[in-house]
């Protein structure tokens, strides 16, 4: 499943522009569909896992 930037931003509770920046940096892999950016849900889950390893909960 492919997610829109807005959907990813809502899941992570951040602004849509933050997600766009992460995609542009290559931190979250994304594809372009026309002029819109889509993020594979699997890639989002991998990104979340990496963040949890880097910043474990106390």
Secondary structure, 3 states (H helix, E strand, C coil): CEEEHHHHHHHHCCCHHHHHHHHHHCCCCCEEECCEEEEEHHHHHHHHHHHHHHCCCC
